[in-house]
């Protein structure tokens, strides 16, 4: 895949030694993460279940893809590059756990295609954890009264 400077800033980590160790163990780097993000969202956009949910909220995809490379750089390689609020962004989305299962299915498939086995295991484990916590947040936001009472 050709390098796209818009979504491939050089690696500037706030924890360089940690990042270097993770990169060595997992084979992950910015090029692989950018390939993962590009390929994954191409599948998401074409997916009958997930595509419409994203189309409703995202019209300009380049900034979203760049943000997602920053996100994965932070989550997977500890670079500290992402400063956003995923929980706020997902609150109120019309999704159930079935949507998250499909999201994870496409993510696992794409990670296997773009990363080494160790790199794929590393990102998938984190995606599964974040998906579970986003889902809990969405469910809680749907039933504030019940949660306040319990
Ligand atoms: C059912 C599954 C999911 C759906 C339908 C979904 C949908 C979306 C949408 C529509 C946005 C754009 C929100 C906006 O800017 O208005 C978004 C942003 C984002 N999503 Fe998801 N998402 C899902 C799962 C996940 C998971 C599992 C992760 C993490 C592993 C994730 C990470 C993010 C991040 C980091 C952003 C950017 C937030 C920001 O603006 O800083 N999403 N998602």
Backbone and ligand atoms as CSV (ligand in chain L), in Angstrom:
chain,resi,resn,atom,element,x,y,z
A,1,UNK,N,N,0.854,-1.204,0.000
A,1,UNK,CA,C,0.000,0.000,0.000
A,1,UNK,C,C,0.887,1.250,0.000
A,2,UNK,N,N,0.609,2.259,-0.851
A,2,UNK,CA,C,1.457,3.442,-0.864
A,2,UNK,C,C,1.301,4.238,0.434
A,3,UNK,N,N,2.386,4.885,0.834
A,3,UNK,CA,C,2.312,5.700,2.052
A,3,UNK,C,C,1.475,6.931,1.775
A,4,UNK,N,N,0.532,7.198,2.628
A,4,UNK,CA,C,-0.310,8.383,2.492
A,4,UNK,C,C,0.061,9.341,3.624
A,5,UNK,N,N,0.796,10.439,3.304
A,5,UNK,CA,C,1.291,11.313,4.363
A,5,UNK,C,C,0.177,11.888,5.224
A,6,UNK,N,N,-1.029,12.005,4.673
A,6,UNK,CA,C,-2.128,12.597,5.444
A,6,UNK,C,C,-2.486,11.729,6.648
A,7,UNK,N,N,-2.351,10.412,6.507
A,7,UNK,CA,C,-2.733,9.566,7.639
A,7,UNK,C,C,-1.540,8.838,8.240
A,8,UNK,N,N,-0.336,9.207,7.821
A,8,UNK,CA,C,0.832,8.514,8.355
A,8,UNK,C,C,1.843,9.463,8.976
A,9,UNK,N,N,1.482,10.134,10.057
A,9,UNK,CA,C,2.491,10.953,10.716
A,9,UNK,C,C,3.587,10.054,11.272
A,10,UNK,N,N,4.794,10.580,11.393
A,10,UNK,CA,C,5.873,9.748,11.906
A,10,UNK,C,C,5.589,9.427,13.377
A,11,UNK,N,N,6.213,8.372,13.872
A,11,UNK,CA,C,5.924,7.934,15.229
A,11,UNK,C,C,6.598,8.868,16.234
A,12,UNK,N,N,5.769,9.573,16.996
A,12,UNK,CA,C,6.274,10.406,18.088
A,12,UNK,C,C,5.566,9.924,19.337
A,13,UNK,N,N,6.269,9.149,20.115
A,13,UNK,CA,C,5.636,8.561,21.286
A,13,UNK,C,C,6.003,9.332,22.540
A,14,UNK,N,N,5.019,9.396,23.468
A,14,UNK,CA,C,5.325,9.991,24.765
A,14,UNK,C,C,6.055,8.970,25.646
A,15,UNK,N,N,6.018,7.684,25.224
A,15,UNK,CA,C,6.713,6.636,25.972
A,15,UNK,C,C,7.554,5.815,24.998
A,16,UNK,N,N,8.636,6.400,24.471
A,16,UNK,CA,C,9.351,5.781,23.353
A,16,UNK,C,C,9.840,4.366,23.626
A,17,UNK,N,N,10.337,4.087,24.838
A,17,UNK,CA,C,10.887,2.752,25.098
A,17,UNK,C,C,9.773,1.708,25.079
A,18,UNK,N,N,8.633,2.059,25.693
A,18,UNK,CA,C,7.485,1.153,25.720
A,18,UNK,C,C,7.001,0.881,24.292
A,19,UNK,N,N,6.853,1.960,23.526
A,19,UNK,CA,C,6.389,1.820,22.140
A,19,UNK,C,C,7.344,0.942,21.330
A,20,UNK,N,N,8.633,1.166,21.486
A,20,UNK,CA,C,9.611,0.379,20.725
A,20,UNK,C,C,9.503,-1.105,21.076
A,21,UNK,N,N,9.302,-1.408,22.362
A,21,UNK,CA,C,9.171,-2.801,22.802
A,21,UNK,C,C,7.934,-3.460,22.206
A,22,UNK,N,N,6.816,-2.737,22.214
A,22,UNK,CA,C,5.568,-3.282,21.656
A,22,UNK,C,C,5.741,-3.521,20.150
A,23,UNK,N,N,6.353,-2.558,19.476
A,23,UNK,CA,C,6.541,-2.695,18.020
A,23,UNK,C,C,7.387,-3.930,17.709
A,24,UNK,N,N,8.407,-4.152,18.523
A,24,UNK,CA,C,9.278,-5.301,18.281
A,24,UNK,C,C,8.534,-6.613,18.524
A,25,UNK,N,N,7.759,-6.660,19.606
A,25,UNK,CA,C,7.056,-7.903,19.961
A,25,UNK,C,C,5.912,-8.228,19.010
A,26,UNK,N,N,5.242,-7.202,18.494
A,26,UNK,CA,C,3.997,-7.422,17.742
A,26,UNK,C,C,4.150,-7.216,16.232
A,27,UNK,N,N,5.258,-6.583,15.815
A,27,UNK,CA,C,5.408,-6.260,14.385
A,27,UNK,C,C,4.495,-5.121,13.950
A,28,UNK,N,N,3.862,-4.462,14.921
A,28,UNK,CA,C,2.971,-3.343,14.548
A,28,UNK,C,C,3.793,-2.088,14.282
A,29,UNK,N,N,3.336,-1.284,13.360
A,29,UNK,CA,C,3.891,0.047,13.124
A,29,UNK,C,C,2.814,0.883,12.443
A,30,UNK,N,N,3.157,2.124,12.139
A,30,UNK,CA,C,2.155,3.025,11.569
A,30,UNK,C,C,1.619,2.528,10.221
A,31,UNK,N,N,2.490,1.920,9.429
A,31,UNK,CA,C,2.072,1.456,8.095
A,31,UNK,C,C,1.030,0.348,8.228
A,32,UNK,N,N,1.301,-0.601,9.127
A,32,UNK,CA,C,0.328,-1.692,9.335
A,32,UNK,C,C,-0.977,-1.159,9.917
A,33,UNK,N,N,-0.883,-0.250,10.876
A,33,UNK,CA,C,-2.114,0.275,11.480
A,33,UNK,C,C,-2.932,1.062,10.455
A,34,UNK,N,N,-2.243,1.819,9.602
A,34,UNK,CA,C,-2.972,2.570,8.568
A,34,UNK,C,C,-3.641,1.606,7.587
A,35,UNK,N,N,-2.941,0.514,7.242
A,35,UNK,CA,C,-3.531,-0.480,6.339
A,35,UNK,C,C,-4.742,-1.139,6.996
A,36,UNK,N,N,-4.597,-1.458,8.278
A,36,UNK,CA,C,-5.708,-2.066,9.024
A,36,UNK,C,C,-6.924,-1.131,9.024
A,37,UNK,N,N,-6.693,0.130,9.344
A,37,UNK,CA,C,-7.791,1.097,9.429
A,37,UNK,C,C,-8.458,1.282,8.056
A,38,UNK,N,N,-7.655,1.484,7.025
A,38,UNK,CA,C,-8.215,1.709,5.677
A,38,UNK,C,C,-9.068,0.528,5.245
A,39,UNK,N,N,-8.507,-0.657,5.409
A,39,UNK,CA,C,-9.174,-1.866,4.927
A,39,UNK,C,C,-10.420,-2.176,5.757
A,40,UNK,N,N,-10.286,-1.992,7.070
A,40,UNK,CA,C,-11.406,-2.279,7.963
A,40,UNK,C,C,-12.598,-1.370,7.637
A,41,UNK,N,N,-12.355,-0.056,7.499
A,41,UNK,CA,C,-13.492,0.843,7.261
A,41,UNK,C,C,-14.050,0.711,5.842
A,42,UNK,N,N,-13.235,0.235,4.896
A,42,UNK,CA,C,-13.799,-0.063,3.571
A,42,UNK,C,C,-14.837,-1.180,3.708
A,43,UNK,N,N,-14.525,-2.183,4.549
A,43,UNK,CA,C,-15.479,-3.282,4.771
A,43,UNK,C,C,-16.704,-2.795,5.552
A,44,UNK,N,N,-16.444,-1.978,6.570
A,44,UNK,CA,C,-17.549,-1.459,7.390
A,44,UNK,C,C,-18.530,-0.673,6.522
A,45,UNK,N,N,-17.986,0.173,5.658
A,45,UNK,CA,C,-18.864,1.021,4.832
A,45,UNK,C,C,-19.706,0.192,3.865
A,46,UNK,N,N,-19.163,-0.955,3.447
A,46,UNK,CA,C,-19.890,-1.809,2.498
A,46,UNK,C,C,-20.814,-2.799,3.206
A,47,UNK,N,N,-20.752,-2.835,4.528
A,47,UNK,CA,C,-21.510,-3.845,5.264
A,47,UNK,C,C,-22.973,-3.431,5.429
A,48,UNK,N,N,-23.916,-4.325,5.115
A,48,UNK,CA,C,-25.338,-3.951,5.187
A,48,UNK,C,C,-25.794,-3.568,6.594
A,49,UNK,N,N,-25.189,-4.166,7.615
A,49,UNK,CA,C,-25.623,-3.854,8.977
A,49,UNK,C,C,-24.940,-2.586,9.516
A,50,UNK,N,N,-23.641,-2.449,9.292
A,50,UNK,CA,C,-22.889,-1.330,9.884
A,50,UNK,C,C,-22.833,-0.098,8.982
A,51,UNK,N,N,-22.810,-0.318,7.669
A,51,UNK,CA,C,-22.628,0.794,6.727
A,51,UNK,C,C,-23.582,1.955,6.968
A,52,UNK,N,N,-24.886,1.690,7.088
A,52,UNK,CA,C,-25.840,2.789,7.259
A,52,UNK,C,C,-25.627,3.581,8.556
A,53,UNK,N,N,-25.188,2.902,9.629
A,53,UNK,CA,C,-24.975,3.595,10.908
A,53,UNK,C,C,-23.854,4.624,10.751
A,54,UNK,N,N,-22.788,4.236,10.054
A,54,UNK,CA,C,-21.673,5.160,9.834
A,54,UNK,C,C,-22.055,6.260,8.838
A,55,UNK,N,N,-22.778,5.868,7.779
A,55,UNK,CA,C,-23.151,6.844,6.741
A,55,UNK,C,C,-23.985,7.979,7.326
A,56,UNK,N,N,-24.778,7.644,8.330
A,56,UNK,CA,C,-25.626,8.641,8.988
A,56,UNK,C,C,-24.803,9.717,9.700
A,57,UNK,N,N,-23.597,9.345,10.175
A,57,UNK,CA,C,-22.806,10.258,11.010
A,57,UNK,C,C,-21.547,10.790,10.338
A,58,UNK,N,N,-21.012,10.059,9.350
A,58,UNK,CA,C,-19.725,10.481,8.771
A,58,UNK,C,C,-19.901,10.750,7.281
A,59,UNK,N,N,-19.627,11.995,6.871
A,59,UNK,CA,C,-19.670,12.304,5.441
A,59,UNK,C,C,-18.247,12.482,4.900
A,60,UNK,N,N,-17.349,13.028,5.720
A,60,UNK,CA,C,-15.971,13.222,5.292
A,60,UNK,C,C,-15.109,12.152,5.965
A,61,UNK,N,N,-14.709,11.143,5.195
A,61,UNK,CA,C,-14.052,9.985,5.795
A,61,UNK,C,C,-12.583,10.194,6.114
A,62,UNK,N,N,-11.897,11.079,5.379
A,62,UNK,CA,C,-10.450,11.215,5.604
A,62,UNK,C,C,-10.114,11.607,7.048
A,63,UNK,N,N,-10.784,12.640,7.614
A,63,UNK,CA,C,-10.471,12.965,9.016
A,63,UNK,C,C,-10.790,11.815,9.977
A,64,UNK,N,N,-11.872,11.083,9.694
A,64,UNK,CA,C,-12.213,9.958,10.577
A,64,UNK,C,C,-11.112,8.896,10.512
A,65,UNK,N,N,-10.653,8.580,9.306
A,65,UNK,CA,C,-9.618,7.547,9.174
A,65,UNK,C,C,-8.326,8.000,9.859
A,66,UNK,N,N,-7.965,9.269,9.692
A,66,UNK,CA,C,-6.750,9.785,10.346
A,66,UNK,C,C,-6.883,9.691,11.869
A,67,UNK,N,N,-8.089,10.033,12.377
A,67,UNK,CA,C,-8.331,9.943,13.823
A,67,UNK,C,C,-8.225,8.495,14.289
A,68,UNK,N,N,-8.708,7.571,13.460
A,68,UNK,CA,C,-8.672,6.165,13.867
A,68,UNK,C,C,-7.253,5.604,13.858
A,69,UNK,N,N,-6.394,6.113,12.961
A,69,UNK,CA,C,-4.987,5.684,13.006
A,69,UNK,C,C,-4.349,6.213,14.299
A,70,UNK,N,N,-4.646,7.471,14.650
A,70,UNK,CA,C,-4.150,8.025,15.923
A,70,UNK,C,C,-4.643,7.186,17.103
A,71,UNK,N,N,-5.934,6.831,17.056
A,71,UNK,CA,C,-6.530,6.047,18.135
A,71,UNK,C,C,-5.789,4.709,18.299
A,72,UNK,N,N,-5.608,4.003,17.191
A,72,UNK,CA,C,-4.956,2.688,17.285
A,72,UNK,C,C,-3.480,2.813,17.627
A,73,UNK,N,N,-2.863,3.902,17.188
A,73,UNK,CA,C,-1.480,4.150,17.570
A,73,UNK,C,C,-1.381,4.313,19.093
A,74,UNK,N,N,-2.337,5.026,19.671
A,74,UNK,CA,C,-2.358,5.215,21.126
A,74,UNK,C,C,-2.689,3.924,21.862
A,75,UNK,N,N,-3.752,3.256,21.393
A,75,UNK,CA,C,-4.238,2.068,22.113
A,75,UNK,C,C,-3.254,0.900,21.986
A,76,UNK,N,N,-2.752,0.684,20.771
A,76,UNK,CA,C,-1.943,-0.511,20.537
A,76,UNK,C,C,-0.457,-0.271,20.798
A,77,UNK,N,N,0.020,0.957,20.549
A,77,UNK,CA,C,1.470,1.192,20.654
A,77,UNK,C,C,1.822,2.213,21.739
A,78,UNK,N,N,0.815,2.657,22.489
A,78,UNK,CA,C,1.043,3.563,23.616
A,78,UNK,C,C,1.750,4.860,23.220
A,79,UNK,N,N,1.409,5.407,22.054
A,79,UNK,CA,C,2.088,6.630,21.614
A,79,UNK,C,C,1.459,7.896,22.194
A,80,UNK,N,N,0.261,7.778,22.765
A,80,UNK,CA,C,-0.393,8.961,23.331
A,80,UNK,C,C,-0.870,9.940,22.278
A,81,UNK,N,N,-1.080,9.476,21.060
A,81,UNK,CA,C,-1.414,10.402,19.968
A,81,UNK,C,C,-2.883,10.778,19.886
A,82,UNK,N,N,-3.739,9.960,20.468
A,82,UNK,CA,C,-5.179,10.213,20.350
A,82,UNK,C,C,-5.691,10.956,21.575
A,83,UNK,N,N,-6.450,12.019,21.341
A,83,UNK,CA,C,-7.044,12.773,22.451
A,83,UNK,C,C,-8.517,13.008,22.135
A,84,UNK,N,N,-9.313,11.986,22.160
A,84,UNK,CA,C,-10.728,12.148,21.820
A,84,UNK,C,C,-11.613,11.563,22.901
A,85,UNK,N,N,-12.894,11.487,22.595
A,85,UNK,CA,C,-13.871,10.974,23.550
A,85,UNK,C,C,-14.749,9.923,22.893
A,86,UNK,N,N,-14.241,8.704,22.725
A,86,UNK,CA,C,-15.032,7.677,22.044
A,86,UNK,C,C,-16.379,7.423,22.709
A,87,UNK,N,N,-16.409,7.470,24.042
A,87,UNK,CA,C,-17.662,7.164,24.734
A,87,UNK,C,C,-18.744,8.159,24.325
A,88,UNK,N,N,-18.403,9.435,24.343
A,88,UNK,CA,C,-19.370,10.483,23.965
A,88,UNK,C,C,-19.829,10.269,22.518
A,89,UNK,N,N,-18.898,9.937,21.644
A,89,UNK,CA,C,-19.223,9.768,20.220
A,89,UNK,C,C,-20.182,8.610,19.966
A,90,UNK,N,N,-20.124,7.594,20.809
A,90,UNK,CA,C,-20.981,6.426,20.576
A,90,UNK,C,C,-22.305,6.486,21.328
A,91,UNK,N,N,-22.392,7.386,22.291
A,91,UNK,CA,C,-23.640,7.487,23.062
A,91,UNK,C,C,-24.772,7.826,22.104
A,92,UNK,N,N,-25.855,7.099,22.207
A,92,UNK,CA,C,-27.016,7.401,21.374
A,92,UNK,C,C,-26.999,6.747,20.002
A,93,UNK,N,N,-25.924,6.024,19.657
A,93,UNK,CA,C,-25.939,5.324,18.355
A,93,UNK,C,C,-26.996,4.215,18.392
A,94,UNK,N,N,-27.711,4.026,17.269
A,94,UNK,CA,C,-28.769,3.002,17.257
A,94,UNK,C,C,-28.189,1.606,17.038
A,95,UNK,N,N,-27.461,1.109,18.053
A,95,UNK,CA,C,-26.802,-0.191,17.890
A,95,UNK,C,C,-27.061,-1.113,19.073
A,96,UNK,N,N,-26.981,-2.427,18.788
A,96,UNK,CA,C,-27.111,-3.461,19.812
A,96,UNK,C,C,-25.788,-4.237,19.847
A,97,UNK,N,N,-25.715,-5.237,20.736
A,97,UNK,CA,C,-24.496,-6.048,20.800
A,97,UNK,C,C,-24.248,-6.769,19.466
A,98,UNK,N,N,-25.319,-7.053,18.737
A,98,UNK,CA,C,-25.154,-7.695,17.412
A,98,UNK,C,C,-24.310,-6.837,16.479
A,99,UNK,N,N,-24.493,-5.512,16.542
A,99,UNK,CA,C,-23.664,-4.614,15.728
A,99,UNK,C,C,-22.198,-4.721,16.160
A,100,UNK,N,N,-21.982,-4.760,17.472
A,100,UNK,CA,C,-20.605,-4.865,17.958
A,100,UNK,C,C,-19.993,-6.206,17.538
A,101,UNK,N,N,-20.799,-7.276,17.565
A,101,UNK,CA,C,-20.276,-8.581,17.134
A,101,UNK,C,C,-19.848,-8.539,15.679
A,102,UNK,N,N,-20.645,-7.899,14.852
A,102,UNK,CA,C,-20.297,-7.781,13.427
A,102,UNK,C,C,-19.048,-6.911,13.256
A,103,UNK,N,N,-18.998,-5.810,14.011
A,103,UNK,CA,C,-17.819,-4.928,13.991
A,103,UNK,C,C,-16.574,-5.750,14.325
A,104,UNK,N,N,-16.673,-6.562,15.394
A,104,UNK,CA,C,-15.514,-7.349,15.826
A,104,UNK,C,C,-15.154,-8.427,14.811
A,105,UNK,N,N,-16.163,-9.001,14.179
A,105,UNK,CA,C,-15.918,-10.030,13.171
A,105,UNK,C,C,-15.080,-9.434,12.026
A,106,UNK,N,N,-15.498,-8.261,11.542
A,106,UNK,CA,C,-14.761,-7.613,10.446
A,106,UNK,C,C,-13.372,-7.170,10.915
A,107,UNK,N,N,-13.283,-6.741,12.170
A,107,UNK,CA,C,-11.990,-6.281,12.687
A,107,UNK,C,C,-11.009,-7.449,12.804
A,108,UNK,N,N,-11.488,-8.581,13.330
A,108,UNK,CA,C,-10.617,-9.769,13.460
A,108,UNK,C,C,-10.120,-10.210,12.092
A,109,UNK,N,N,-11.044,-10.251,11.136
A,109,UNK,CA,C,-10.710,-10.671,9.773
A,109,UNK,C,C,-9.634,-9.737,9.184
A,110,UNK,N,N,-9.819,-8.430,9.340
A,110,UNK,CA,C,-8.897,-7.458,8.749
A,110,UNK,C,C,-7.551,-7.476,9.472
A,111,UNK,N,N,-7.580,-7.657,10.791
A,111,UNK,CA,C,-6.323,-7.726,11.545
A,111,UNK,C,C,-5.498,-8.919,11.068
A,112,UNK,N,N,-6.166,-10.050,10.817
A,112,UNK,CA,C,-5.447,-11.233,10.335
A,112,UNK,C,C,-4.850,-10.993,8.949
A,113,UNK,N,N,-5.520,-10.170,8.161
A,113,UNK,CA,C,-5.035,-9.890,6.797
A,113,UNK,C,C,-3.883,-8.886,6.775
A,114,UNK,N,N,-3.822,-8.010,7.760
A,114,UNK,CA,C,-2.867,-6.891,7.678
A,114,UNK,C,C,-1.738,-6.955,8.712
A,115,UNK,N,N,-1.885,-7.790,9.748
A,115,UNK,CA,C,-0.885,-7.799,10.829
A,115,UNK,C,C,-0.252,-9.188,10.952
A,116,UNK,N,N,0.855,-9.247,11.675
A,116,UNK,CA,C,1.407,-10.551,12.046
A,116,UNK,C,C,0.433,-11.201,13.037
A,117,UNK,N,N,0.546,-12.512,13.278
A,117,UNK,CA,C,-0.347,-13.135,14.272
A,117,UNK,C,C,-0.257,-12.456,15.640
A,118,UNK,N,N,0.947,-12.106,16.077
A,118,UNK,CA,C,1.087,-11.438,17.387
A,118,UNK,C,C,0.463,-10.045,17.347
A,119,UNK,N,N,0.631,-9.342,16.242
A,119,UNK,CA,C,0.051,-8.003,16.108
A,119,UNK,C,C,-1.459,-8.076,16.072
A,120,UNK,N,N,-1.997,-9.059,15.343
A,120,UNK,CA,C,-3.454,-9.213,15.259
A,120,UNK,C,C,-4.029,-9.527,16.644
A,121,UNK,N,N,-3.379,-10.440,17.370
A,121,UNK,CA,C,-3.873,-10.792,18.714
A,121,UNK,C,C,-3.861,-9.561,19.617
A,122,UNK,N,N,-2.832,-8.756,19.493
A,122,UNK,CA,C,-2.668,-7.545,20.324
A,122,UNK,C,C,-3.809,-6.551,20.070
A,123,UNK,N,N,-4.109,-6.254,18.809
A,123,UNK,CA,C,-5.163,-5.261,18.532
A,123,UNK,C,C,-6.558,-5.837,18.779
A,124,UNK,N,N,-6.751,-7.125,18.467
A,124,UNK,CA,C,-8.085,-7.729,18.648
A,124,UNK,C,C,-8.453,-7.783,20.130
A,125,UNK,N,N,-7.486,-8.139,20.970
A,125,UNK,CA,C,-7.764,-8.203,22.407
A,125,UNK,C,C,-8.236,-6.826,22.910
A,126,UNK,N,N,-7.588,-5.771,22.427
A,126,UNK,CA,C,-7.971,-4.408,22.851
A,126,UNK,C,C,-9.320,-3.999,22.260
A,127,UNK,N,N,-9.561,-4.355,21.009
A,127,UNK,CA,C,-10.850,-4.017,20.379
A,127,UNK,C,C,-11.996,-4.695,21.127
A,128,UNK,N,N,-11.795,-5.960,21.519
A,128,UNK,CA,C,-12.861,-6.693,22.222
A,128,UNK,C,C,-13.176,-6.027,23.554
A,129,UNK,N,N,-12.127,-5.625,24.256
A,129,UNK,CA,C,-12.312,-4.985,25.560
A,129,UNK,C,C,-13.056,-3.656,25.397
A,130,UNK,N,N,-12.642,-2.852,24.415
A,130,UNK,CA,C,-13.263,-1.528,24.226
A,130,UNK,C,C,-14.707,-1.696,23.741
A,131,UNK,N,N,-14.949,-2.682,22.863
A,131,UNK,CA,C,-16.315,-2.917,22.374
A,131,UNK,C,C,-17.242,-3.239,23.539
A,132,UNK,N,N,-16.770,-4.082,24.458
A,132,UNK,CA,C,-17.619,-4.441,25.619
A,132,UNK,C,C,-17.920,-3.201,26.454
A,133,UNK,N,N,-16.909,-2.366,26.660
A,133,UNK,CA,C,-17.166,-1.200,27.520
A,133,UNK,C,C,-18.023,-0.155,26.804
A,134,UNK,N,N,-17.843,0.022,25.490
A,134,UNK,CA,C,-18.718,0.962,24.757
A,134,UNK,C,C,-20.160,0.472,24.790
A,135,UNK,N,N,-20.329,-0.837,24.634
A,135,UNK,CA,C,-21.687,-1.394,24.642
A,135,UNK,C,C,-22.359,-1.164,25.991
A,136,UNK,N,N,-21.621,-1.386,27.069
A,136,UNK,CA,C,-22.191,-1.161,28.413
A,136,UNK,C,C,-22.586,0.304,28.570
A,137,UNK,N,N,-21.736,1.210,28.089
A,137,UNK,CA,C,-22.050,2.641,28.199
A,137,UNK,C,C,-23.309,2.984,27.428
A,138,UNK,N,N,-23.443,2.430,26.224
A,138,UNK,CA,C,-24.634,2.711,25.409
A,138,UNK,C,C,-25.878,2.178,26.105
A,139,UNK,N,N,-25.779,0.948,26.635
A,139,UNK,CA,C,-26.941,0.366,27.323
A,139,UNK,C,C,-27.319,1.211,28.541
A,140,UNK,N,N,-26.315,1.645,29.299
A,140,UNK,CA,C,-26.601,2.454,30.493
A,140,UNK,C,C,-27.253,3.769,30.124
A,141,UNK,N,N,-26.810,4.368,29.016
A,141,UNK,CA,C,-27.382,5.660,28.596
A,141,UNK,C,C,-28.835,5.490,28.166
A,142,UNK,N,N,-29.187,4.265,27.710
A,142,UNK,CA,C,-30.569,4.022,27.281
A,142,UNK,C,C,-31.516,3.882,28.460
A,143,UNK,N,N,-30.965,3.511,29.628
A,143,UNK,CA,C,-31.822,3.264,30.798
A,143,UNK,C,C,-31.302,4.013,32.011
A,144,UNK,N,N,-31.220,5.350,31.945
A,144,UNK,CA,C,-30.636,6.095,33.066
A,144,UNK,C,C,-31.408,5.921,34.371
A,145,UNK,N,N,-32.733,5.895,34.289
A,145,UNK,CA,C,-33.529,5.813,35.520
A,145,UNK,C,C,-33.274,4.478,36.217
A,146,UNK,N,N,-33.292,3.387,35.426
A,146,UNK,CA,C,-33.096,2.061,36.002
A,146,UNK,C,C,-31.706,1.974,36.662
A,147,UNK,N,N,-30.701,2.584,35.978
A,147,UNK,CA,C,-29.362,2.487,36.520
A,147,UNK,C,C,-29.182,3.351,37.763
A,148,UNK,N,N,-29.866,4.497,37.760
A,148,UNK,CA,C,-29.769,5.368,38.934
A,148,UNK,C,C,-30.386,4.662,40.147
A,149,UNK,N,N,-31.463,3.884,39.891
A,149,UNK,CA,C,-32.157,3.221,40.989
A,149,UNK,C,C,-31.385,2.010,41.514
A,150,UNK,N,N,-30.567,1.403,40.671
A,150,UNK,CA,C,-29.914,0.157,41.086
A,150,UNK,C,C,-28.590,0.416,41.786
L,1,LIG,C1,C,-21.280,-1.248,16.680
L,1,LIG,C2,C,-20.011,-0.884,16.534
L,1,LIG,C3,C,-19.598,0.544,16.252
L,1,LIG,C4,C,-20.258,1.523,15.564
L,1,LIG,C5,C,-21.592,1.422,14.815
L,1,LIG,C6,C,-19.422,2.707,15.626
L,1,LIG,C7,C,-19.726,3.908,15.019
L,1,LIG,C8,C,-18.969,5.063,15.094
L,1,LIG,C9,C,-19.329,6.331,14.492
L,1,LIG,C10,C,-20.610,6.585,13.700
L,1,LIG,C11,C,-18.351,7.203,14.788
L,1,LIG,C12,C,-18.293,8.693,14.371
L,1,LIG,C13,C,-18.988,9.492,15.436
L,1,LIG,C14,C,-19.070,10.961,15.075
L,1,LIG,O1,O,-18.000,11.563,14.834
L,1,LIG,O2,O,-20.174,11.497,15.046
L,1,LIG,C15,C,-17.361,6.500,15.548
L,1,LIG,C16,C,-16.201,7.067,16.020
L,1,LIG,C17,C,-15.236,6.364,16.702
L,1,LIG,N1,N,-15.253,5.011,17.022
L,1,LIG,FE1,FE,-16.773,3.744,16.697
L,1,LIG,N2,N,-18.302,2.438,16.337
L,1,LIG,C18,C,-18.362,1.131,16.748
L,1,LIG,C19,C,-17.445,0.451,17.494
L,1,LIG,C20,C,-16.233,0.958,17.891
L,1,LIG,C21,C,-15.210,0.232,18.613
L,1,LIG,C22,C,-15.336,-1.226,19.075
L,1,LIG,C23,C,-14.172,1.094,18.796
L,1,LIG,C24,C,-12.842,0.865,19.468
L,1,LIG,C25,C,-12.242,-0.301,19.519
L,1,LIG,C26,C,-14.537,2.364,18.207
L,1,LIG,C27,C,-13.749,3.498,18.209
L,1,LIG,C28,C,-14.118,4.721,17.711
L,1,LIG,C29,C,-13.314,5.932,17.849
L,1,LIG,C30,C,-11.965,6.066,18.534
L,1,LIG,C31,C,-14.018,6.969,17.205
L,1,LIG,C32,C,-13.583,8.428,17.057
L,1,LIG,C33,C,-14.127,9.244,18.224
L,1,LIG,C34,C,-13.638,10.681,18.120
L,1,LIG,O3,O,-14.248,11.470,17.395
L,1,LIG,O4,O,-12.605,10.993,18.762
L,1,LIG,N3,N,-15.792,2.242,17.660
L,1,LIG,N4,N,-17.756,5.190,15.723
